Amino acid sequence: MNRDQLVRFGLIGTGHSLYFEVNGGAFKVSGRMIELVYKHQDKEYFLTGQQQRYQDIITYKDVEFTFDPSGAEGNGQNHILQYNFGYKNELMINGIRFNLQAICKIPMDGRPMYFNFKLVADTSLDGQLEIRRNGITVDSINAPLSKNKGGEMNWILQ
């Protein structure tokens, strides 16, 4: 795969279209755009929507293999627990270096989809992570960052 030619990346199937735009990093999940902004005092740091490519893609499945060790050979079964896709990216915004990892997680057991966000900054900041859906803030989470130490959270898609 030539990442320089990548426009979108994600999963499509069973009536859903789940992907992110490589230019800008905004997620499109079942017709809704998900964006991230870190707010500190009166400044907004747009973690998605930057004029750069978010092409360090991540995709994997969580799989479980169960078997009876005392049973017949070949009695095991694989079960896909969850599909995952997203990216990691380094951003320089107003003199602050942010490292962002955003992964959309799709459980196969009926639980709702959710995102896992990891964020590191090269500066200590006492701010909030805003999650915007179609341009409107739907969640603002207290997210203080210590210099070069990561913060991580899961956010259930509603």
N, CA and C of each residue as an Amber inpcrd file, in Angstrom:
protein
   474
   0.8490000  -1.1660000   0.0000000   0.0000000   0.0000000   0.0000000
   0.9010000   1.2380000   0.0000000   0.5940000   2.1870000  -0.8660000
   1.3180000   3.4430000  -0.9290000   0.5760000   4.4780000  -0.0950000
   1.0810000   4.7830000   1.0730000   0.4040000   5.7080000   2.0000000
   0.2750000   7.1160000   1.4270000   1.1560000   7.4870000   0.5070000
   1.0830000   8.8220000  -0.0850000  -0.1580000   8.9980000  -0.9540000
  -0.7510000   7.9030000  -1.3930000  -1.9490000   7.9770000  -2.2260000
  -3.2290000   7.7300000  -1.4320000  -3.1100000   7.4700000  -0.1480000
  -4.2560000   7.1840000   0.7060000  -5.0910000   8.4370000   0.9310000
  -6.4030000   8.3240000   0.7360000  -7.3230000   9.4380000   0.9380000
  -8.1360000   9.2310000   2.2040000  -8.6500000   8.0180000   2.4030000
  -9.4360000   7.6430000   3.5820000  -8.9610000   6.2670000   4.0310000
  -9.1980000   6.0020000   5.3330000  -8.8580000   4.6770000   5.8250000
  -9.8730000   4.2690000   6.8780000 -10.3590000   3.0330000   6.7950000
 -11.3030000   2.5560000   7.7920000 -11.9360000   1.2480000   7.3990000
 -13.1770000   1.0530000   7.8510000 -13.9170000  -0.1820000   7.6350000
 -15.2900000   0.1380000   7.0530000 -15.6880000  -0.6540000   6.1010000
 -17.0080000  -0.4950000   5.5000000 -17.6540000  -1.8660000   5.4500000
 -18.9130000  -1.9460000   5.8980000 -19.6380000  -3.2080000   5.8440000
 -20.7970000  -3.2240000   6.8050000 -21.6650000  -4.1910000   6.6410000
 -22.8850000  -4.3760000   7.4350000 -23.6600000  -3.0750000   7.6120000
 -23.7430000  -2.3110000   6.5270000 -24.5250000  -1.0830000   6.5630000
 -23.8340000   0.1080000   7.1960000 -22.5640000  -0.0150000   7.5400000
 -21.8300000   1.0730000   8.1930000 -20.6480000   1.5080000   7.3360000
 -20.3200000   2.7710000   7.4600000 -19.1450000   3.3440000   6.8310000
 -18.3690000   4.0480000   7.9340000 -17.2220000   3.5090000   8.3030000
 -16.4160000   4.0090000   9.4230000 -15.0030000   4.2570000   8.9130000
 -14.5680000   5.5060000   8.9020000 -13.2370000   5.8040000   8.3800000
 -12.7740000   7.1580000   8.9000000 -11.5240000   7.4840000   8.6080000
 -11.0290000   8.8260000   8.8710000 -10.4380000   9.3800000   7.5940000
 -10.4780000  10.6990000   7.4880000  -9.8910000  11.4010000   6.3530000
  -8.3950000  11.5440000   6.6180000  -7.5750000  11.0500000   5.7020000
  -6.1310000  11.1280000   5.8860000  -5.6800000  12.5890000   5.9270000
  -6.2770000  13.4380000   5.1220000  -5.9680000  14.8740000   5.1810000
  -6.8160000  15.4960000   6.2770000  -6.2430000  15.6880000   7.4380000
  -6.9420000  16.3580000   8.5310000  -7.3130000  15.4700000   9.6970000
  -7.4360000  14.1600000   9.5150000  -7.6490000  13.2450000  10.6310000
  -9.0390000  13.1720000  11.2210000 -10.0280000  13.8540000  10.6450000
 -11.3880000  13.7720000  11.1810000 -11.9800000  12.3980000  10.8770000
 -12.6410000  11.8230000  11.8740000 -13.3070000  10.5330000  11.6950000
 -14.7060000  10.7590000  11.1320000 -15.1470000   9.8560000  10.2890000
 -16.5270000   9.8370000   9.7830000 -17.0940000   8.4780000  10.2120000
 -18.0350000   8.5260000  11.1360000 -18.5950000   7.3050000  11.7080000
 -20.1020000   7.3210000  11.4880000 -20.5610000   6.4510000  10.6060000
 -21.9890000   6.3570000  10.2760000 -22.5940000   7.7240000   9.9700000
 -21.8980000   8.4880000   9.1280000 -22.4070000   9.7760000   8.6860000
 -22.1330000  10.9450000   9.6170000 -21.4580000  10.7080000  10.7320000
 -21.1590000  11.7940000  11.6760000 -19.6540000  12.0530000  11.7070000
 -19.2870000  13.3240000  11.6940000 -17.8780000  13.6960000  11.7420000
 -17.4640000  13.8910000  13.1970000 -16.3700000  13.2530000  13.6060000
 -15.8330000  13.3540000  14.9660000 -14.4840000  14.0730000  14.8860000
 -14.3730000  15.1710000  15.6600000 -13.1450000  15.9620000  15.6870000
 -12.6950000  16.1690000  17.1370000 -11.4130000  16.4670000  17.3020000
 -10.8300000  16.6660000  18.6310000 -10.1560000  18.0320000  18.7340000
 -10.3820000  18.6900000  19.8680000  -9.7590000  19.9760000  20.1570000
  -9.2960000  19.9420000  21.6090000  -8.0570000  20.3790000  21.8540000
  -7.5840000  20.5250000  23.2320000  -7.6770000  22.0010000  23.5740000
  -8.3770000  22.3230000  24.6730000  -8.5540000  23.7130000  25.1020000
  -7.7610000  23.9480000  26.3810000  -6.9740000  25.0060000  26.3570000
  -6.1910000  25.4130000  27.5250000  -6.3390000  26.9250000  27.6550000
  -6.9060000  27.3470000  28.7830000  -7.2050000  28.7550000  29.0280000
  -8.0340000  29.2870000  27.8570000  -7.5590000  30.2900000  27.1460000
  -8.3510000  30.8560000  26.0480000  -7.8720000  30.3710000  24.6770000
  -7.0410000  29.3320000  24.6480000  -6.5010000  28.8270000  23.3810000
  -7.1240000  27.4840000  23.0240000  -7.3370000  27.2870000  21.7390000
  -7.8150000  26.0090000  21.2120000  -6.7330000  25.4220000  20.3180000
  -6.4060000  24.1690000  20.5690000  -5.4300000  23.4380000  19.7620000
  -6.2030000  22.3570000  19.0080000  -6.3780000  22.5570000  17.7140000
  -7.1570000  21.6170000  16.9030000  -6.3040000  20.3940000  16.6070000
  -6.6260000  19.2930000  17.2640000  -5.8660000  18.0570000  17.0920000
  -6.2440000  17.3560000  15.7910000  -7.4400000  17.5890000  15.3140000
  -7.8460000  17.1490000  13.9810000  -8.0750000  18.4080000  13.1630000
  -8.0340000  18.2600000  11.8540000  -8.2620000  19.4000000  10.9820000
  -7.0060000  20.1620000  10.6180000  -5.8540000  19.6950000  11.0700000
  -4.5990000  20.3450000  10.6840000  -4.3200000  20.0780000   9.2030000
  -3.6430000  21.0000000   8.5630000  -3.3060000  20.8580000   7.1480000
  -2.0890000  19.9490000   6.9940000  -2.2870000  18.6960000   7.3370000
  -1.2480000  17.6870000   7.1650000  -1.9080000  16.3240000   7.0380000
  -1.1030000  15.3530000   6.6720000  -1.6140000  13.9980000   6.4630000
  -1.4910000  13.1920000   7.7560000  -2.5640000  12.5200000   8.1160000
  -2.6200000  11.6260000   9.2710000  -2.5270000  10.2100000   8.7120000
  -1.3390000   9.8250000   8.2710000  -1.2100000   8.5920000   7.5060000
  -0.4550000   7.4700000   8.2180000  -0.1510000   7.6500000   9.4870000
   0.4590000   6.5500000  10.2390000  -0.6870000   5.7000000  10.7840000
  -1.2170000   4.8510000   9.9030000  -2.4590000   4.1360000  10.1740000
  -2.2610000   2.9700000  11.1380000  -3.3520000   2.6590000  11.8370000
  -3.3900000   1.5350000  12.7710000  -4.6420000   0.7350000  12.4590000
  -4.4980000  -0.5780000  12.3360000  -5.6630000  -1.4430000  12.1970000
  -5.3170000  -2.8290000  12.7270000  -6.2320000  -3.3920000  13.4910000
  -6.0340000  -4.7380000  14.0250000  -7.3630000  -5.2610000  14.5540000
  -7.4010000  -6.5620000  14.8100000  -8.5690000  -7.2150000  15.4130000
  -8.1550000  -7.7710000  16.7640000  -9.0390000  -7.6680000  17.7470000
  -8.8520000  -8.3800000  19.0000000  -9.5160000  -9.7330000  18.8180000
  -8.7410000 -10.8070000  18.9770000  -9.2330000 -12.1590000  18.7390000
  -8.9570000 -13.0110000  19.9630000  -9.8890000 -13.8830000  20.2490000
  -9.7590000 -14.8080000  21.3770000  -9.7900000 -16.2290000  20.8230000
  -8.9100000 -17.0730000  21.3190000  -8.8960000 -18.4850000  20.9430000
  -9.2170000 -19.2950000  22.1980000 -10.2700000 -20.0580000  22.1550000
 -10.6440000 -20.8920000  23.3060000 -10.5790000 -22.3640000  22.9010000
 -10.1250000 -23.1700000  23.8630000 -10.0390000 -24.6030000  23.6060000
 -10.0190000 -25.3510000  24.9340000 -10.2770000 -26.6190000  24.8510000
 -10.2090000 -27.5070000  26.0060000  -8.8990000 -28.2870000  25.9060000
  -7.9080000 -27.9830000  26.7760000  -6.6040000 -28.6420000  26.6530000
  -6.6660000 -30.1510000  26.8750000  -7.7020000 -30.6310000  27.5430000
  -7.8090000 -32.0810000  27.7470000  -8.6790000 -32.7380000  26.6740000
  -9.2120000 -31.9550000  25.7580000 -10.1040000 -32.4790000  24.7190000
  -9.3390000 -32.9490000  23.4950000 -10.0920000 -33.2730000  22.4790000
  -9.5210000 -33.7650000  21.2260000  -8.7240000 -32.6590000  20.5350000
  -7.7550000 -33.0960000  19.7470000  -6.9540000 -32.1490000  18.9860000
  -7.8580000 -31.3700000  18.0270000  -7.5970000 -30.0660000  17.9010000
  -8.3660000 -29.2440000  16.9690000  -9.7200000 -28.8060000  17.5040000
  -9.9220000 -28.8410000  18.8250000 -11.2310000 -28.4850000  19.3820000
 -11.3850000 -26.9900000  19.6530000 -10.3850000 -26.1870000  19.3100000
 -10.4330000 -24.7590000  19.6150000 -11.2030000 -23.9560000  18.5790000
 -11.5790000 -22.7440000  18.9920000 -12.2890000 -21.8320000  18.1040000
 -11.7590000 -20.4120000  18.2840000 -11.6570000 -19.7100000  17.1560000
 -11.3070000 -18.2860000  17.1760000 -12.5840000 -17.4640000  17.2270000
 -12.5450000 -16.3690000  17.9620000 -13.6640000 -15.4370000  18.0210000
 -13.1060000 -14.0210000  17.8920000 -13.6090000 -13.2870000  16.9150000
 -13.2210000 -11.8810000  16.7960000 -14.0210000 -11.1160000  17.8390000
 -13.3230000 -10.4690000  18.7470000 -13.9590000  -9.6990000  19.8070000
 -14.2300000  -8.2600000  19.3940000 -13.3230000  -7.7120000  18.5700000
 -13.4230000  -6.2860000  18.2740000 -12.5460000  -5.9530000  17.0690000
 -13.0240000  -5.0480000  16.2280000 -12.2370000  -4.4740000  15.1420000
 -11.7650000  -3.0930000  15.5920000 -10.5740000  -2.7070000  15.1680000
  -9.9830000  -1.4340000  15.5820000  -9.3080000  -0.7640000  14.3810000
  -9.4770000   0.5490000  14.2520000  -8.7520000   1.2870000  13.2250000
  -8.5530000   2.7270000  13.6940000  -7.5060000   3.3380000  13.2050000
  -7.2250000   4.7230000  13.5530000  -5.8410000   5.1210000  13.0980000
  -5.2190000   6.0070000  13.8660000  -3.9110000   6.5140000  13.4760000
  -3.1770000   7.0550000  14.6950000  -1.8930000   7.3100000  14.4830000
  -1.1210000   8.1080000  15.4270000  -0.4700000   9.2120000  14.6070000
  -0.2880000  10.3660000  15.2460000   0.2360000  11.5050000  14.5100000
   0.9360000  12.4680000  15.4510000   1.9500000  13.1200000  14.9450000
   2.6460000  14.1620000  15.6890000   2.2540000  15.5120000  15.0920000
   1.8720000  16.4350000  15.9550000   1.3900000  17.7480000  15.5220000
   2.1690000  18.8420000  16.2240000   2.5510000  19.8760000  15.4980000
   3.1660000  21.0570000  16.0970000   2.1430000  22.1770000  15.9370000
   1.5730000  22.6150000  17.0760000   0.5170000  23.6240000  17.0460000
   0.9110000  24.7610000  17.9890000   1.0940000  25.9410000  17.4420000
   1.4480000  27.1320000  18.2240000   2.6220000  26.8780000  19.1750000
   3.6420000  26.1990000  18.6790000   4.8490000  25.9650000  19.4660000
   4.7840000  24.8040000  20.4310000   3.6710000  24.0770000  20.4560000
   3.5510000  22.9020000  21.3300000   3.4660000  21.6510000  20.4630000
   4.2720000  20.6550000  20.8220000   4.2640000  19.3960000  20.0910000
   3.3030000  18.4380000  20.7870000   2.3040000  17.9890000  20.0440000
   1.3410000  17.0090000  20.5290000   1.5680000  15.7000000  19.7880000
   1.4650000  14.5950000  20.5090000   1.4210000  13.2690000  19.9030000
   0.0500000  12.7060000  20.2160000  -0.6910000  12.3850000  19.1670000
  -2.0620000  11.9130000  19.2920000  -2.1790000  10.5210000  18.7100000
  -2.8610000   9.6680000  19.4330000  -3.2780000   8.3750000  18.8940000
  -4.7830000   8.2870000  19.0860000  -5.4950000   8.0450000  18.0000000
  -6.9570000   7.9510000  18.0350000  -7.3640000   6.6570000  17.3520000
  -8.0660000   5.7960000  18.0870000  -8.4890000   4.5060000  17.5460000
  -9.9790000   4.3210000  17.7850000 -10.6920000   4.0300000  16.7120000
 -12.1130000   3.6770000  16.7950000 -12.1980000   2.1800000  17.0280000
 -12.9710000   1.7760000  18.0440000 -13.0690000   0.3650000  18.4400000
 -14.5110000  -0.0940000  18.2600000 -14.6710000  -1.2040000  17.5540000
 -15.9950000  -1.7290000  17.2250000 -16.1390000  -3.1250000  17.8230000
 -16.7300000  -3.2330000  19.0250000 -16.9200000  -4.5430000  19.6600000
 -17.9530000  -5.3800000  18.8960000 -17.7720000  -6.6720000  18.9110000
 -18.6710000  -7.5860000  18.2210000 -19.6880000  -8.2310000  19.1570000
 -19.6960000  -7.8230000  20.4340000 -20.5920000  -8.4570000  21.4080000
 -21.8100000  -7.6010000  21.7570000 -22.1010000  -6.5860000  20.9280000
 -23.2750000  -5.7660000  21.1810000 -23.0030000  -4.4920000  21.9500000
 -21.8250000  -4.3510000  22.5320000 -21.4840000  -3.1010000  23.2040000
 -21.3560000  -1.9920000  22.1600000 -21.5570000  -0.7360000  22.5560000
 -21.4480000   0.3520000  21.5770000 -20.0030000   0.5900000  21.1410000
 -19.8490000   1.1770000  19.9590000 -18.5390000   1.5920000  19.4810000
 -17.9700000   2.6270000  20.4410000 -16.6550000   2.6950000  20.4940000
 -16.0180000   3.7080000  21.3180000 -14.6690000   4.0750000  20.7290000
 -14.1400000   5.1790000  21.1930000 -12.8240000   5.6420000  20.7800000
 -11.8690000   5.5410000  21.9470000 -10.6200000   5.2440000  21.6350000
  -9.5400000   5.3310000  22.5980000  -8.6360000   6.4580000  22.1190000
  -8.4440000   7.4540000  22.9770000  -7.5900000   8.5940000  22.6500000
  -6.4000000   8.6080000  23.5950000  -5.2030000   8.7640000  23.0370000
  -3.9850000   8.9480000  23.8200000  -3.3670000  10.2600000  23.3600000
  -2.9650000  11.0720000  24.3280000  -2.4240000  12.3790000  24.0000000
  -1.2210000  12.6770000  24.8860000  -0.1450000  13.1710000  24.2730000
   1.0670000  13.5870000  24.9700000   1.4360000  14.9610000  24.4300000
   1.8750000  15.8660000  25.3070000   2.3510000  17.1880000  24.8900000
   3.7430000  17.4200000  25.4770000   4.5360000  18.2290000  24.7930000
   5.8790000  18.5340000  25.3080000   5.8720000  19.7100000  26.2850000
   4.6650000  20.1050000  26.6990000   4.4560000  21.2000000  27.6460000
   3.3540000  20.7860000  28.6180000   3.4900000  21.1210000  29.8760000
   2.4080000  20.8480000  30.8290000   1.2470000  21.8000000  30.5590000
   0.0490000  21.2430000  30.4790000  -1.1610000  22.0200000  30.1850000
  -2.2800000  21.5400000  31.0960000  -3.0680000  22.4640000  31.6050000
  -4.2160000  22.0950000  32.4400000  -5.4780000  22.4690000  31.6660000
  -5.8710000  21.5790000  30.7620000  -6.9820000  21.9060000  29.8750000
  -8.0140000  20.8020000  29.7740000  -8.8200000  20.9150000  28.7240000
  -9.9020000  19.9600000  28.4720000  -9.7720000  19.4300000  27.0500000
 -10.1510000  18.1910000  26.8950000 -10.2610000  17.5930000  25.5710000
 -11.7140000  17.7230000  25.1470000 -11.9310000  18.4290000  24.0560000
 -13.2800000  18.5730000  23.5210000 -13.4770000  17.6120000  22.3670000
 -14.6150000  16.9490000  22.3870000 -14.9900000  16.0590000  21.2960000
 -16.1690000  16.7220000  20.5930000 -16.0070000  16.9080000  19.3030000
 -17.0410000  17.5760000  18.5130000 -17.6200000  16.5960000  17.4940000
 -18.9340000  16.6310000  17.4120000 -19.6370000  15.8080000  16.4230000
 -20.3330000  16.7630000  15.4670000 -19.9930000  16.6550000  14.1940000
 -20.5370000  17.5500000  13.1640000 -20.3560000  19.0150000  13.5500000
 -19.1860000  19.3370000  14.1490000 -18.8520000  20.7080000  14.4820000
 -19.3720000  21.2180000  15.8130000 -20.1800000  20.4210000  16.5130000
 -20.7770000  20.8350000  17.7860000 -20.1180000  20.0590000  18.9250000
 -19.6880000  20.7730000  19.9700000 -19.0730000  20.1090000  21.1150000
 -20.1070000  19.2400000  21.8200000 -19.8070000  17.9330000  21.9200000
 -20.7160000  17.0010000  22.5920000 -20.1480000  16.5280000  23.9270000
 -18.8530000  16.6980000  24.1320000 -18.2200000  16.3360000  25.3930000
 -16.9940000  17.2110000  25.6120000 -16.7850000  17.5960000  26.8670000
 -15.5880000  18.3090000  27.2720000 -15.0790000  17.6210000  28.5250000
 -13.9200000  17.0020000  28.4100000 -13.3810000  16.1770000  29.4940000
 -12.1490000  16.8610000  30.0810000 -12.1160000  16.9980000  31.3980000
 -10.9410000  17.5390000  32.0640000  -9.7600000  16.6360000  31.7310000
  -8.7110000  17.2140000  31.1290000  -7.5900000  16.4070000  30.6530000
  -6.2680000  17.1300000  30.8760000  -5.8350000  17.2640000  32.1340000
  -4.5390000  17.9000000  32.3700000  -3.4150000  17.0320000  31.8070000
  -2.4300000  17.6830000  31.2170000  -1.2900000  16.9710000  30.6360000
  -0.0120000  17.4180000  31.3260000   0.7760000  16.4650000  31.7950000
   2.1070000  16.7510000  32.3270000   3.1000000  16.6220000  31.1810000
   4.1060000  17.4440000  31.1850000   5.0940000  17.4620000  30.1120000
   5.6230000  16.0550000  29.8230000   5.4970000  15.6390000  28.5630000
   6.0060000  14.3610000  28.0400000   5.4350000  13.1250000  28.7290000
   4.2730000  13.2610000  29.3720000   3.5860000  12.1080000  29.9580000
   2.2230000  11.9840000  29.2990000   1.8740000  10.7740000  28.9420000
   0.6450000  10.5500000  28.2000000  -0.5970000  10.4920000  29.0660000
  -1.6850000  10.9130000  28.4610000  -3.0070000  10.7410000  29.0370000
  -3.8180000   9.8780000  28.0830000  -4.7060000   9.0720000  28.6320000
  -5.4780000   8.1420000  27.8070000  -6.9030000   8.0750000  28.3150000
  -7.8470000   7.9630000  27.3900000  -9.2500000   7.8280000  27.7810000
 -10.0110000   7.0640000  26.7090000 -11.1080000   6.4520000  27.1420000
 -12.0540000   5.8250000  26.2230000 -13.3100000   6.6830000  26.2270000
 -13.8890000   6.8860000  25.0400000 -15.0890000   7.6920000  24.8860000
 -16.1090000   6.8760000  24.0930000 -17.2530000   6.6000000  24.7110000
 -18.2960000   5.7980000  24.0660000 -19.0330000   6.6570000  23.0630000
 -19.1280000   6.1670000  21.8480000 -19.8210000   6.8760000  20.7840000
 -21.3170000   6.7870000  21.0230000 -21.9670000   7.9270000  21.1030000
 -23.4060000   7.9490000  21.3860000 -24.1810000   8.3920000  20.1650000
